[in-house]
Amino acid sequence: FDGQAIGFADLEPDGHIDRFFVHADHQGCGVGSTMMKSLVAEAMRTNCQRLFAEVSITARPFFERHGFTVLAEQEVVVRGVALTNYRMERHL
């Protein structure tokens, strides 16, 4: 956007979405949905059977809107702070 990155995503060969980020100023504008559609298309192109990710509390509703379901609630400790995240997947 205007020469600046506003989001990025990383899809691993096994279907793991390792990183998925949209800058706060551009959330709710369709950027994330466009990126997700691209990830799904790439996964299908490579005959991947499912996508999966570990997502934050704030990202969970977005992933649910895109067909992901929660497999497990998890707790991770980052720099001594316990954070809740969710292991989610979507079958293709």
PyMOL Python script that loads the backbone (N, CA, C, O; Angstrom):
from pymol import cmd

cmd.read_pdbstr("""\
ATOM      1  N   PHE A   1       0.853  -1.170   0.000  1.00  0.00           N
ATOM      2  CA  PHE A   1       0.000   0.000   0.000  1.00  0.00           C
ATOM      3  C   PHE A   1       0.887   1.217   0.000  1.00  0.00           C
ATOM      4  O   PHE A   1       1.623   1.434   0.963  1.00  0.00           O
ATOM      5  N   ASP A   2       0.847   2.012  -1.031  1.00  0.00           N
ATOM      6  CA  ASP A   2       1.658   3.222  -1.127  1.00  0.00           C
ATOM      7  C   ASP A   2       3.127   2.922  -0.845  1.00  0.00           C
ATOM      8  O   ASP A   2       3.817   3.712  -0.200  1.00  0.00           O
ATOM      9  N   GLY A   3       3.604   1.765  -1.337  1.00  0.00           N
ATOM     10  CA  GLY A   3       4.998   1.397  -1.162  1.00  0.00           C
ATOM     11  C   GLY A   3       5.348   0.771   0.169  1.00  0.00           C
ATOM     12  O   GLY A   3       6.514   0.464   0.418  1.00  0.00           O
ATOM     13  N   GLN A   4       4.360   0.573   1.034  1.00  0.00           N
ATOM     14  CA  GLN A   4       4.600   0.003   2.358  1.00  0.00           C
ATOM     15  C   GLN A   4       3.894  -1.344   2.485  1.00  0.00           C
ATOM     16  O   GLN A   4       2.789  -1.531   1.975  1.00  0.00           O
ATOM     17  N   ALA A   5       4.548  -2.273   3.170  1.00  0.00           N
ATOM     18  CA  ALA A   5       3.906  -3.557   3.456  1.00  0.00           C
ATOM     19  C   ALA A   5       2.821  -3.335   4.505  1.00  0.00           C
ATOM     20  O   ALA A   5       3.065  -2.689   5.525  1.00  0.00           O
ATOM     21  N   ILE A   6       1.633  -3.862   4.263  1.00  0.00           N
ATOM     22  CA  ILE A   6       0.540  -3.727   5.234  1.00  0.00           C
ATOM     23  C   ILE A   6       0.134  -5.075   5.817  1.00  0.00           C
ATOM     24  O   ILE A   6      -0.698  -5.142   6.721  1.00  0.00           O
ATOM     25  N   GLY A   7       0.725  -6.146   5.295  1.00  0.00           N
ATOM     26  CA  GLY A   7       0.436  -7.466   5.827  1.00  0.00           C
ATOM     27  C   GLY A   7       1.344  -8.504   5.209  1.00  0.00           C
ATOM     28  O   GLY A   7       1.965  -8.275   4.171  1.00  0.00           O
ATOM     29  N   PHE A   8       1.412  -9.653   5.867  1.00  0.00           N
ATOM     30  CA  PHE A   8       2.186 -10.760   5.328  1.00  0.00           C
ATOM     31  C   PHE A   8       1.657 -12.060   5.908  1.00  0.00           C
ATOM     32  O   PHE A   8       1.036 -12.077   6.970  1.00  0.00           O
ATOM     33  N   ALA A   9       1.911 -13.143   5.196  1.00  0.00           N
ATOM     34  CA  ALA A   9       1.513 -14.477   5.645  1.00  0.00           C
ATOM     35  C   ALA A   9       2.540 -15.472   5.133  1.00  0.00           C
ATOM     36  O   ALA A   9       3.184 -15.250   4.108  1.00  0.00           O
ATOM     37  N   ASP A  10       2.683 -16.577   5.867  1.00  0.00           N
ATOM     38  CA  ASP A  10       3.652 -17.605   5.504  1.00  0.00           C
ATOM     39  C   ASP A  10       2.973 -18.966   5.581  1.00  0.00           C
ATOM     40  O   ASP A  10       2.504 -19.378   6.642  1.00  0.00           O
ATOM     41  N   LEU A  11       2.924 -19.659   4.449  1.00  0.00           N
ATOM     42  CA  LEU A  11       2.329 -20.991   4.378  1.00  0.00           C
ATOM     43  C   LEU A  11       3.431 -22.017   4.173  1.00  0.00           C
ATOM     44  O   LEU A  11       4.168 -21.954   3.189  1.00  0.00           O
ATOM     45  N   GLU A  12       3.544 -22.955   5.091  1.00  0.00           N
ATOM     46  CA  GLU A  12       4.536 -24.017   4.977  1.00  0.00           C
ATOM     47  C   GLU A  12       3.970 -25.160   4.134  1.00  0.00           C
ATOM     48  O   GLU A  12       2.752 -25.280   4.006  1.00  0.00           O
ATOM     49  N   PRO A  13       4.831 -26.001   3.557  1.00  0.00           N
ATOM     50  CA  PRO A  13       4.363 -27.075   2.665  1.00  0.00           C
ATOM     51  C   PRO A  13       3.351 -28.033   3.298  1.00  0.00           C
ATOM     52  O   PRO A  13       2.533 -28.619   2.590  1.00  0.00           O
ATOM     53  N   ASP A  14       3.397 -28.198   4.623  1.00  0.00           N
ATOM     54  CA  ASP A  14       2.460 -29.118   5.286  1.00  0.00           C
ATOM     55  C   ASP A  14       1.116 -28.471   5.616  1.00  0.00           C
ATOM     56  O   ASP A  14       0.255 -29.109   6.221  1.00  0.00           O
ATOM     57  N   GLY A  15       0.929 -27.200   5.219  1.00  0.00           N
ATOM     58  CA  GLY A  15      -0.328 -26.510   5.474  1.00  0.00           C
ATOM     59  C   GLY A  15      -0.325 -25.632   6.709  1.00  0.00           C
ATOM     60  O   GLY A  15      -1.340 -25.018   7.038  1.00  0.00           O
ATOM     61  N   HIS A  16       0.797 -25.566   7.393  1.00  0.00           N
ATOM     62  CA  HIS A  16       0.893 -24.729   8.592  1.00  0.00           C
ATOM     63  C   HIS A  16       1.030 -23.260   8.196  1.00  0.00           C
ATOM     64  O   HIS A  16       1.934 -22.886   7.448  1.00  0.00           O
ATOM     65  N   ILE A  17       0.121 -22.442   8.706  1.00  0.00           N
ATOM     66  CA  ILE A  17       0.235 -20.996   8.538  1.00  0.00           C
ATOM     67  C   ILE A  17       1.088 -20.521   9.704  1.00  0.00           C
ATOM     68  O   ILE A  17       0.618 -20.422  10.838  1.00  0.00           O
ATOM     69  N   ASP A  18       2.348 -20.228   9.407  1.00  0.00           N
ATOM     70  CA  ASP A  18       3.305 -19.900  10.466  1.00  0.00           C
ATOM     71  C   ASP A  18       3.142 -18.463  10.938  1.00  0.00           C
ATOM     72  O   ASP A  18       3.230 -18.190  12.135  1.00  0.00           O
ATOM     73  N   ARG A  19       2.911 -17.559  10.023  1.00  0.00           N
ATOM     74  CA  ARG A  19       2.722 -16.146  10.373  1.00  0.00           C
ATOM     75  C   ARG A  19       1.571 -15.592   9.541  1.00  0.00           C
ATOM     76  O   ARG A  19       1.413 -15.934   8.369  1.00  0.00           O
ATOM     77  N   PHE A  20       0.773 -14.736  10.164  1.00  0.00           N
ATOM     78  CA  PHE A  20      -0.335 -14.084   9.466  1.00  0.00           C
ATOM     79  C   PHE A  20      -0.550 -12.755  10.163  1.00  0.00           C
ATOM     80  O   PHE A  20      -0.989 -12.720  11.313  1.00  0.00           O
ATOM     81  N   PHE A  21      -0.245 -11.659   9.479  1.00  0.00           N
ATOM     82  CA  PHE A  21      -0.281 -10.345  10.119  1.00  0.00           C
ATOM     83  C   PHE A  21      -0.822  -9.302   9.159  1.00  0.00           C
ATOM     84  O   PHE A  21      -0.457  -9.269   7.984  1.00  0.00           O
ATOM     85  N   VAL A  22      -1.704  -8.445   9.677  1.00  0.00           N
ATOM     86  CA  VAL A  22      -2.182  -7.271   8.953  1.00  0.00           C
ATOM     87  C   VAL A  22      -1.998  -6.076   9.877  1.00  0.00           C
ATOM     88  O   VAL A  22      -2.413  -6.110  11.036  1.00  0.00           O
ATOM     89  N   HIS A  23      -1.376  -5.020   9.363  1.00  0.00           N
ATOM     90  CA  HIS A  23      -1.162  -3.802  10.151  1.00  0.00           C
ATOM     91  C   HIS A  23      -2.501  -3.293  10.683  1.00  0.00           C
ATOM     92  O   HIS A  23      -3.511  -3.332   9.981  1.00  0.00           O
ATOM     93  N   ALA A  24      -2.500  -2.821  11.914  1.00  0.00           N
ATOM     94  CA  ALA A  24      -3.737  -2.374  12.578  1.00  0.00           C
ATOM     95  C   ALA A  24      -4.496  -1.329  11.767  1.00  0.00           C
ATOM     96  O   ALA A  24      -5.727  -1.316  11.783  1.00  0.00           O
ATOM     97  N   ASP A  25      -3.789  -0.462  11.064  1.00  0.00           N
ATOM     98  CA  ASP A  25      -4.457   0.584  10.275  1.00  0.00           C
ATOM     99  C   ASP A  25      -5.224   0.019   9.086  1.00  0.00           C
ATOM    100  O   ASP A  25      -6.034   0.725   8.486  1.00  0.00           O
ATOM    101  N   HIS A  26      -4.986  -1.228   8.741  1.00  0.00           N
ATOM    102  CA  HIS A  26      -5.616  -1.825   7.559  1.00  0.00           C
ATOM    103  C   HIS A  26      -6.474  -3.039   7.893  1.00  0.00           C
ATOM    104  O   HIS A  26      -6.952  -3.724   6.988  1.00  0.00           O
ATOM    105  N   GLN A  27      -6.675  -3.313   9.168  1.00  0.00           N
ATOM    106  CA  GLN A  27      -7.542  -4.418   9.562  1.00  0.00           C
ATOM    107  C   GLN A  27      -8.996  -4.042   9.304  1.00  0.00           C
ATOM    108  O   GLN A  27      -9.384  -2.887   9.472  1.00  0.00           O
ATOM    109  N   GLY A  28      -9.785  -5.009   8.900  1.00  0.00           N
ATOM    110  CA  GLY A  28     -11.197  -4.775   8.617  1.00  0.00           C
ATOM    111  C   GLY A  28     -11.453  -4.217   7.232  1.00  0.00           C
ATOM    112  O   GLY A  28     -12.580  -3.837   6.916  1.00  0.00           O
ATOM    113  N   CYS A  29     -10.415  -4.163   6.396  1.00  0.00           N
ATOM    114  CA  CYS A  29     -10.550  -3.606   5.047  1.00  0.00           C
ATOM    115  C   CYS A  29     -10.475  -4.668   3.954  1.00  0.00           C
ATOM    116  O   CYS A  29     -10.481  -4.337   2.768  1.00  0.00           O
ATOM    117  N   GLY A  30     -10.406  -5.938   4.342  1.00  0.00           N
ATOM    118  CA  GLY A  30     -10.348  -7.011   3.360  1.00  0.00           C
ATOM    119  C   GLY A  30      -8.950  -7.517   3.046  1.00  0.00           C
ATOM    120  O   GLY A  30      -8.792  -8.469   2.281  1.00  0.00           O
ATOM    121  N   VAL A  31      -7.932  -6.890   3.628  1.00  0.00           N
ATOM    122  CA  VAL A  31      -6.556  -7.315   3.368  1.00  0.00           C
ATOM    123  C   VAL A  31      -6.344  -8.752   3.845  1.00  0.00           C
ATOM    124  O   VAL A  31      -5.832  -9.585   3.097  1.00  0.00           O
ATOM    125  N   GLY A  32      -6.733  -9.042   5.074  1.00  0.00           N
ATOM    126  CA  GLY A  32      -6.568 -10.386   5.626  1.00  0.00           C
ATOM    127  C   GLY A  32      -7.351 -11.423   4.839  1.00  0.00           C
ATOM    128  O   GLY A  32      -6.854 -12.522   4.591  1.00  0.00           O
ATOM    129  N   SER A  33      -8.566 -11.084   4.448  1.00  0.00           N
ATOM    130  CA  SER A  33      -9.383 -12.023   3.668  1.00  0.00           C
ATOM    131  C   SER A  33      -8.743 -12.318   2.318  1.00  0.00           C
ATOM    132  O   SER A  33      -8.766 -13.456   1.851  1.00  0.00           O
ATOM    133  N   THR A  34      -8.176 -11.302   1.697  1.00  0.00           N
ATOM    134  CA  THR A  34      -7.490 -11.499   0.424  1.00  0.00           C
ATOM    135  C   THR A  34      -6.272 -12.398   0.605  1.00  0.00           C
ATOM    136  O   THR A  34      -6.021 -13.285  -0.211  1.00  0.00           O
ATOM    137  N   MET A  35      -5.518 -12.166   1.674  1.00  0.00           N
ATOM    138  CA  MET A  35      -4.354 -13.016   1.943  1.00  0.00           C
ATOM    139  C   MET A  35      -4.788 -14.451   2.217  1.00  0.00           C
ATOM    140  O   MET A  35      -4.160 -15.392   1.733  1.00  0.00           O
ATOM    141  N   MET A  36      -5.858 -14.623   2.989  1.00  0.00           N
ATOM    142  CA  MET A  36      -6.327 -15.975   3.302  1.00  0.00           C
ATOM    143  C   MET A  36      -6.770 -16.694   2.034  1.00  0.00           C
ATOM    144  O   MET A  36      -6.478 -17.878   1.863  1.00  0.00           O
ATOM    145  N   LYS A  37      -7.469 -15.997   1.143  1.00  0.00           N
ATOM    146  CA  LYS A  37      -7.886 -16.607  -0.120  1.00  0.00           C
ATOM    147  C   LYS A  37      -6.673 -17.066  -0.922  1.00  0.00           C
ATOM    148  O   LYS A  37      -6.707 -18.118  -1.560  1.00  0.00           O
ATOM    149  N   SER A  38      -5.606 -16.279  -0.887  1.00  0.00           N
ATOM    150  CA  SER A  38      -4.380 -16.656  -1.592  1.00  0.00           C
ATOM    151  C   SER A  38      -3.746 -17.897  -0.974  1.00  0.00           C
ATOM    152  O   SER A  38      -3.271 -18.779  -1.690  1.00  0.00           O
ATOM    153  N   LEU A  39      -3.738 -17.963   0.366  1.00  0.00           N
ATOM    154  CA  LEU A  39      -3.182 -19.140   1.035  1.00  0.00           C
ATOM    155  C   LEU A  39      -3.990 -20.390   0.701  1.00  0.00           C
ATOM    156  O   LEU A  39      -3.421 -21.447   0.429  1.00  0.00           O
ATOM    157  N   VAL A  40      -5.310 -20.271   0.722  1.00  0.00           N
ATOM    158  CA  VAL A  40      -6.174 -21.411   0.398  1.00  0.00           C
ATOM    159  C   VAL A  40      -5.930 -21.860  -1.044  1.00  0.00           C
ATOM    160  O   VAL A  40      -5.821 -23.057  -1.312  1.00  0.00           O
ATOM    161  N   ALA A  41      -5.845 -20.911  -1.964  1.00  0.00           N
ATOM    162  CA  ALA A  41      -5.608 -21.255  -3.369  1.00  0.00           C
ATOM    163  C   ALA A  41      -4.271 -21.964  -3.539  1.00  0.00           C
ATOM    164  O   ALA A  41      -4.177 -22.946  -4.276  1.00  0.00           O
ATOM    165  N   GLU A  42      -3.237 -21.471  -2.862  1.00  0.00           N
ATOM    166  CA  GLU A  42      -1.917 -22.106  -2.957  1.00  0.00           C
ATOM    167  C   GLU A  42      -1.941 -23.507  -2.355  1.00  0.00           C
ATOM    168  O   GLU A  42      -1.364 -24.437  -2.918  1.00  0.00           O
ATOM    169  N   ALA A  43      -2.599 -23.658  -1.225  1.00  0.00           N
ATOM    170  CA  ALA A  43      -2.692 -24.976  -0.588  1.00  0.00           C
ATOM    171  C   ALA A  43      -3.415 -25.963  -1.506  1.00  0.00           C
ATOM    172  O   ALA A  43      -2.992 -27.110  -1.649  1.00  0.00           O
ATOM    173  N   MET A  44      -4.490 -25.518  -2.118  1.00  0.00           N
ATOM    174  CA  MET A  44      -5.234 -26.400  -3.019  1.00  0.00           C
ATOM    175  C   MET A  44      -4.412 -26.734  -4.261  1.00  0.00           C
ATOM    176  O   MET A  44      -4.461 -27.857  -4.763  1.00  0.00           O
ATOM    177  N   ARG A  45      -3.662 -25.760  -4.747  1.00  0.00           N
ATOM    178  CA  ARG A  45      -2.817 -25.988  -5.923  1.00  0.00           C
ATOM    179  C   ARG A  45      -1.787 -27.084  -5.654  1.00  0.00           C
ATOM    180  O   ARG A  45      -1.429 -27.842  -6.555  1.00  0.00           O
ATOM    181  N   THR A  46      -1.319 -27.162  -4.422  1.00  0.00           N
ATOM    182  CA  THR A  46      -0.295 -28.152  -4.065  1.00  0.00           C
ATOM    183  C   THR A  46      -0.898 -29.410  -3.434  1.00  0.00           C
ATOM    184  O   THR A  46      -0.184 -30.225  -2.849  1.00  0.00           O
ATOM    185  N   ASN A  47      -2.223 -29.557  -3.559  1.00  0.00           N
ATOM    186  CA  ASN A  47      -2.937 -30.730  -3.034  1.00  0.00           C
ATOM    187  C   ASN A  47      -2.812 -30.909  -1.528  1.00  0.00           C
ATOM    188  O   ASN A  47      -2.835 -32.034  -1.027  1.00  0.00           O
ATOM    189  N   CYS A  48      -2.681 -29.821  -0.822  1.00  0.00           N
ATOM    190  CA  CYS A  48      -2.652 -29.860   0.640  1.00  0.00           C
ATOM    191  C   CYS A  48      -4.072 -30.166   1.128  1.00  0.00           C
ATOM    192  O   CYS A  48      -5.039 -29.612   0.603  1.00  0.00           O
ATOM    193  N   GLN A  49      -4.199 -31.028   2.110  1.00  0.00           N
ATOM    194  CA  GLN A  49      -5.510 -31.462   2.590  1.00  0.00           C
ATOM    195  C   GLN A  49      -6.107 -30.553   3.657  1.00  0.00           C
ATOM    196  O   GLN A  49      -7.321 -30.535   3.857  1.00  0.00           O
ATOM    197  N   ARG A  50      -5.231 -29.783   4.355  1.00  0.00           N
ATOM    198  CA  ARG A  50      -5.738 -28.932   5.423  1.00  0.00           C
ATOM    199  C   ARG A  50      -4.774 -27.792   5.687  1.00  0.00           C
ATOM    200  O   ARG A  50      -3.588 -27.868   5.367  1.00  0.00           O
ATOM    201  N   LEU A  51      -5.307 -26.736   6.275  1.00  0.00           N
ATOM    202  CA  LEU A  51      -4.515 -25.627   6.794  1.00  0.00           C
ATOM    203  C   LEU A  51      -4.632 -25.666   8.304  1.00  0.00           C
ATOM    204  O   LEU A  51      -5.681 -26.034   8.834  1.00  0.00           O
ATOM    205  N   PHE A  52      -3.572 -25.292   9.006  1.00  0.00           N
ATOM    206  CA  PHE A  52      -3.646 -25.211  10.459  1.00  0.00           C
ATOM    207  C   PHE A  52      -2.735 -24.102  10.962  1.00  0.00           C
ATOM    208  O   PHE A  52      -1.766 -23.723  10.304  1.00  0.00           O
ATOM    209  N   ALA A  53      -3.068 -23.586  12.149  1.00  0.00           N
ATOM    210  CA  ALA A  53      -2.320 -22.464  12.716  1.00  0.00           C
ATOM    211  C   ALA A  53      -2.545 -22.395  14.215  1.00  0.00           C
ATOM    212  O   ALA A  53      -3.511 -22.950  14.738  1.00  0.00           O
ATOM    213  N   GLU A  54      -1.645 -21.710  14.894  1.00  0.00           N
ATOM    214  CA  GLU A  54      -1.828 -21.350  16.296  1.00  0.00           C
ATOM    215  C   GLU A  54      -2.135 -19.858  16.287  1.00  0.00           C
ATOM    216  O   GLU A  54      -1.297 -19.053  15.880  1.00  0.00           O
ATOM    217  N   VAL A  55      -3.330 -19.487  16.734  1.00  0.00           N
ATOM    218  CA  VAL A  55      -3.765 -18.097  16.592  1.00  0.00           C
ATOM    219  C   VAL A  55      -4.087 -17.483  17.948  1.00  0.00           C
ATOM    220  O   VAL A  55      -4.427 -18.177  18.906  1.00  0.00           O
ATOM    221  N   SER A  56      -3.972 -16.167  17.998  1.00  0.00           N
ATOM    222  CA  SER A  56      -4.238 -15.425  19.228  1.00  0.00           C
ATOM    223  C   SER A  56      -5.736 -15.319  19.495  1.00  0.00           C
ATOM    224  O   SER A  56      -6.563 -15.655  18.647  1.00  0.00           O
ATOM    225  N   ILE A  57      -6.058 -14.850  20.678  1.00  0.00           N
ATOM    226  CA  ILE A  57      -7.463 -14.612  21.036  1.00  0.00           C
ATOM    227  C   ILE A  57      -8.096 -13.641  20.051  1.00  0.00           C
ATOM    228  O   ILE A  57      -9.231 -13.842  19.620  1.00  0.00           O
ATOM    229  N   THR A  58      -7.367 -12.587  19.693  1.00  0.00           N
ATOM    230  CA  THR A  58      -7.938 -11.578  18.793  1.00  0.00           C
ATOM    231  C   THR A  58      -8.070 -12.088  17.363  1.00  0.00           C
ATOM    232  O   THR A  58      -8.943 -11.627  16.626  1.00  0.00           O
ATOM    233  N   ALA A  59      -7.219 -13.033  16.954  1.00  0.00           N
ATOM    234  CA  ALA A  59      -7.283 -13.564  15.588  1.00  0.00           C
ATOM    235  C   ALA A  59      -8.302 -14.689  15.438  1.00  0.00           C
ATOM    236  O   ALA A  59      -8.717 -15.007  14.324  1.00  0.00           O
ATOM    237  N   ARG A  60      -8.701 -15.287  16.548  1.00  0.00           N
ATOM    238  CA  ARG A  60      -9.605 -16.441  16.478  1.00  0.00           C
ATOM    239  C   ARG A  60     -10.885 -16.160  15.673  1.00  0.00           C
ATOM    240  O   ARG A  60     -11.229 -16.967  14.810  1.00  0.00           O
ATOM    241  N   PRO A  61     -11.608 -15.049  15.916  1.00  0.00           N
ATOM    242  CA  PRO A  61     -12.838 -14.809  15.138  1.00  0.00           C
ATOM    243  C   PRO A  61     -12.588 -14.705  13.634  1.00  0.00           C
ATOM    244  O   PRO A  61     -13.398 -15.175  12.836  1.00  0.00           O
ATOM    245  N   PHE A  62     -11.471 -14.091  13.247  1.00  0.00           N
ATOM    246  CA  PHE A  62     -11.135 -13.995  11.825  1.00  0.00           C
ATOM    247  C   PHE A  62     -10.979 -15.388  11.224  1.00  0.00           C
ATOM    248  O   PHE A  62     -11.551 -15.682  10.174  1.00  0.00           O
ATOM    249  N   PHE A  63     -10.209 -16.241  11.885  1.00  0.00           N
ATOM    250  CA  PHE A  63      -9.992 -17.593  11.371  1.00  0.00           C
ATOM    251  C   PHE A  63     -11.300 -18.388  11.353  1.00  0.00           C
ATOM    252  O   PHE A  63     -11.534 -19.164  10.426  1.00  0.00           O
ATOM    253  N   GLU A  64     -12.143 -18.207  12.352  1.00  0.00           N
ATOM    254  CA  GLU A  64     -13.446 -18.892  12.352  1.00  0.00           C
ATOM    255  C   GLU A  64     -14.292 -18.443  11.170  1.00  0.00           C
ATOM    256  O   GLU A  64     -14.959 -19.266  10.543  1.00  0.00           O
ATOM    257  N   ARG A  65     -14.278 -17.157  10.857  1.00  0.00           N
ATOM    258  CA  ARG A  65     -15.032 -16.657   9.699  1.00  0.00           C
ATOM    259  C   ARG A  65     -14.533 -17.271   8.398  1.00  0.00           C
ATOM    260  O   ARG A  65     -15.264 -17.328   7.409  1.00  0.00           O
ATOM    261  N   HIS A  66     -13.293 -17.725   8.405  1.00  0.00           N
ATOM    262  CA  HIS A  66     -12.711 -18.320   7.203  1.00  0.00           C
ATOM    263  C   HIS A  66     -12.690 -19.844   7.259  1.00  0.00           C
ATOM    264  O   HIS A  66     -11.887 -20.489   6.585  1.00  0.00           O
ATOM    265  N   GLY A  67     -13.583 -20.411   8.070  1.00  0.00           N
ATOM    266  CA  GLY A  67     -13.802 -21.850   8.051  1.00  0.00           C
ATOM    267  C   GLY A  67     -12.926 -22.687   8.959  1.00  0.00           C
ATOM    268  O   GLY A  67     -12.958 -23.915   8.878  1.00  0.00           O
ATOM    269  N   PHE A  68     -12.147 -22.058   9.818  1.00  0.00           N
ATOM    270  CA  PHE A  68     -11.294 -22.800  10.747  1.00  0.00           C
ATOM    271  C   PHE A  68     -12.082 -23.159  12.001  1.00  0.00           C
ATOM    272  O   PHE A  68     -12.977 -22.425  12.420  1.00  0.00           O
ATOM    273  N   THR A  69     -11.737 -24.294  12.587  1.00  0.00           N
ATOM    274  CA  THR A  69     -12.330 -24.714  13.857  1.00  0.00           C
ATOM    275  C   THR A  69     -11.217 -24.894  14.885  1.00  0.00           C
ATOM    276  O   THR A  69     -10.071 -25.185  14.544  1.00  0.00           O
ATOM    277  N   VAL A  70     -11.585 -24.713  16.148  1.00  0.00           N
ATOM    278  CA  VAL A  70     -10.624 -24.840  17.244  1.00  0.00           C
ATOM    279  C   VAL A  70     -10.401 -26.319  17.552  1.00  0.00           C
ATOM    280  O   VAL A  70     -11.352 -27.070  17.771  1.00  0.00           O
ATOM    281  N   LEU A  71      -9.145 -26.719  17.567  1.00  0.00           N
ATOM    282  CA  LEU A  71      -8.768 -28.068  17.981  1.00  0.00           C
ATOM    283  C   LEU A  71      -8.411 -28.094  19.461  1.00  0.00           C
ATOM    284  O   LEU A  71      -8.705 -29.059  20.167  1.00  0.00           O
ATOM    285  N   ALA A  72      -7.769 -27.016  19.923  1.00  0.00           N
ATOM    286  CA  ALA A  72      -7.333 -26.971  21.321  1.00  0.00           C
ATOM    287  C   ALA A  72      -7.048 -25.540  21.744  1.00  0.00           C
ATOM    288  O   ALA A  72      -6.579 -24.722  20.953  1.00  0.00           O
ATOM    289  N   GLU A  73      -7.339 -25.256  23.001  1.00  0.00           N
ATOM    290  CA  GLU A  73      -6.898 -24.009  23.619  1.00  0.00           C
ATOM    291  C   GLU A  73      -5.552 -24.307  24.261  1.00  0.00           C
ATOM    292  O   GLU A  73      -5.386 -25.329  24.927  1.00  0.00           O
ATOM    293  N   GLN A  74      -4.600 -23.418  24.061  1.00  0.00           N
ATOM    294  CA  GLN A  74      -3.246 -23.645  24.558  1.00  0.00           C
ATOM    295  C   GLN A  74      -2.780 -22.437  25.361  1.00  0.00           C
ATOM    296  O   GLN A  74      -3.313 -21.337  25.214  1.00  0.00           O
ATOM    297  N   GLU A  75      -1.793 -22.651  26.201  1.00  0.00           N
ATOM    298  CA  GLU A  75      -1.153 -21.550  26.916  1.00  0.00           C
ATOM    299  C   GLU A  75       0.325 -21.568  26.568  1.00  0.00           C
ATOM    300  O   GLU A  75       0.997 -22.591  26.707  1.00  0.00           O
ATOM    301  N   VAL A  76       0.820 -20.433  26.117  1.00  0.00           N
ATOM    302  CA  VAL A  76       2.242 -20.295  25.823  1.00  0.00           C
ATOM    303  C   VAL A  76       2.800 -19.196  26.714  1.00  0.00           C
ATOM    304  O   VAL A  76       2.102 -18.236  27.040  1.00  0.00           O
ATOM    305  N   VAL A  77       4.045 -19.339  27.102  1.00  0.00           N
ATOM    306  CA  VAL A  77       4.690 -18.329  27.940  1.00  0.00           C
ATOM    307  C   VAL A  77       5.715 -17.599  27.087  1.00  0.00           C
ATOM    308  O   VAL A  77       6.635 -18.203  26.534  1.00  0.00           O
ATOM    309  N   VAL A  78       5.537 -16.283  26.992  1.00  0.00           N
ATOM    310  CA  VAL A  78       6.437 -15.434  26.223  1.00  0.00           C
ATOM    311  C   VAL A  78       7.026 -14.403  27.169  1.00  0.00           C
ATOM    312  O   VAL A  78       6.308 -13.569  27.719  1.00  0.00           O
ATOM    313  N   ARG A  79       8.334 -14.465  27.353  1.00  0.00           N
ATOM    314  CA  ARG A  79       9.032 -13.540  28.255  1.00  0.00           C
ATOM    315  C   ARG A  79       8.385 -13.496  29.628  1.00  0.00           C
ATOM    316  O   ARG A  79       8.238 -12.431  30.226  1.00  0.00           O
ATOM    317  N   GLY A  80       8.003 -14.662  30.116  1.00  0.00           N
ATOM    318  CA  GLY A  80       7.435 -14.770  31.451  1.00  0.00           C
ATOM    319  C   GLY A  80       5.952 -14.465  31.557  1.00  0.00           C
ATOM    320  O   GLY A  80       5.392 -14.516  32.652  1.00  0.00           O
ATOM    321  N   VAL A  81       5.304 -14.148  30.442  1.00  0.00           N
ATOM    322  CA  VAL A  81       3.874 -13.829  30.443  1.00  0.00           C
ATOM    323  C   VAL A  81       3.109 -14.976  29.781  1.00  0.00           C
ATOM    324  O   VAL A  81       3.424 -15.376  28.660  1.00  0.00           O
ATOM    325  N   ALA A  82       2.105 -15.498  30.478  1.00  0.00           N
ATOM    326  CA  ALA A  82       1.280 -16.582  29.934  1.00  0.00           C
ATOM    327  C   ALA A  82       0.232 -16.001  28.991  1.00  0.00           C
ATOM    328  O   ALA A  82      -0.521 -15.101  29.363  1.00  0.00           O
ATOM    329  N   LEU A  83       0.191 -16.519  27.780  1.00  0.00           N
ATOM    330  CA  LEU A  83      -0.772 -16.074  26.768  1.00  0.00           C
ATOM    331  C   LEU A  83      -1.593 -17.271  26.299  1.00  0.00           C
ATOM    332  O   LEU A  83      -1.079 -18.381  26.160  1.00  0.00           O
ATOM    333  N   THR A  84      -2.869 -17.024  26.060  1.00  0.00           N
ATOM    334  CA  THR A  84      -3.743 -18.063  25.515  1.00  0.00           C
ATOM    335  C   THR A  84      -3.744 -17.957  23.999  1.00  0.00           C
ATOM    336  O   THR A  84      -3.870 -16.866  23.444  1.00  0.00           O
ATOM    337  N   ASN A  85      -3.601 -19.097  23.332  1.00  0.00           N
ATOM    338  CA  ASN A  85      -3.816 -19.128  21.896  1.00  0.00           C
ATOM    339  C   ASN A  85      -4.599 -20.388  21.546  1.00  0.00           C
ATOM    340  O   ASN A  85      -4.886 -21.218  22.409  1.00  0.00           O
ATOM    341  N   TYR A  86      -4.933 -20.513  20.294  1.00  0.00           N
ATOM    342  CA  TYR A  86      -5.788 -21.614  19.851  1.00  0.00           C
ATOM    343  C   TYR A  86      -5.157 -22.322  18.666  1.00  0.00           C
ATOM    344  O   TYR A  86      -4.711 -21.685  17.712  1.00  0.00           O
ATOM    345  N   ARG A  87      -5.124 -23.642  18.736  1.00  0.00           N
ATOM    346  CA  ARG A  87      -4.707 -24.442  17.587  1.00  0.00           C
ATOM    347  C   ARG A  87      -5.969 -24.659  16.758  1.00  0.00           C
ATOM    348  O   ARG A  87      -6.955 -25.215  17.241  1.00  0.00           O
ATOM    349  N   MET A  88      -5.924 -24.213  15.504  1.00  0.00           N
ATOM    350  CA  MET A  88      -7.098 -24.252  14.642  1.00  0.00           C
ATOM    351  C   MET A  88      -6.742 -24.919  13.321  1.00  0.00           C
ATOM    352  O   MET A  88      -5.584 -24.924  12.904  1.00  0.00           O
ATOM    353  N   GLU A  89      -7.762 -25.484  12.668  1.00  0.00           N
ATOM    354  CA  GLU A  89      -7.527 -26.083  11.359  1.00  0.00           C
ATOM    355  C   GLU A  89      -8.741 -25.902  10.458  1.00  0.00           C
ATOM    356  O   GLU A  89      -9.863 -25.664  10.906  1.00  0.00           O
ATOM    357  N   ARG A  90      -8.460 -26.028   9.180  1.00  0.00           N
ATOM    358  CA  ARG A  90      -9.503 -25.992   8.150  1.00  0.00           C
ATOM    359  C   ARG A  90      -9.176 -27.075   7.134  1.00  0.00           C
ATOM    360  O   ARG A  90      -8.087 -27.096   6.561  1.00  0.00           O
ATOM    361  N   HIS A  91     -10.124 -27.970   6.918  1.00  0.00           N
ATOM    362  CA  HIS A  91      -9.944 -28.995   5.888  1.00  0.00           C
ATOM    363  C   HIS A  91     -10.315 -28.406   4.533  1.00  0.00           C
ATOM    364  O   HIS A  91     -11.260 -27.626   4.415  1.00  0.00           O
ATOM    365  N   LEU A  92      -9.561 -28.791   3.526  1.00  0.00           N
ATOM    366  CA  LEU A  92      -9.794 -28.251   2.177  1.00  0.00           C
ATOM    367  C   LEU A  92     -10.484 -29.280   1.298  1.00  0.00           C
ATOM    368  O   LEU A  92     -10.762 -29.007   0.131  1.00  0.00           O
TER     369      LEU A  92
END
""", "prot")
cmd.dss("prot")
cmd.show_as("cartoon", "prot")
cmd.util.cbc("prot")
cmd.orient("prot")
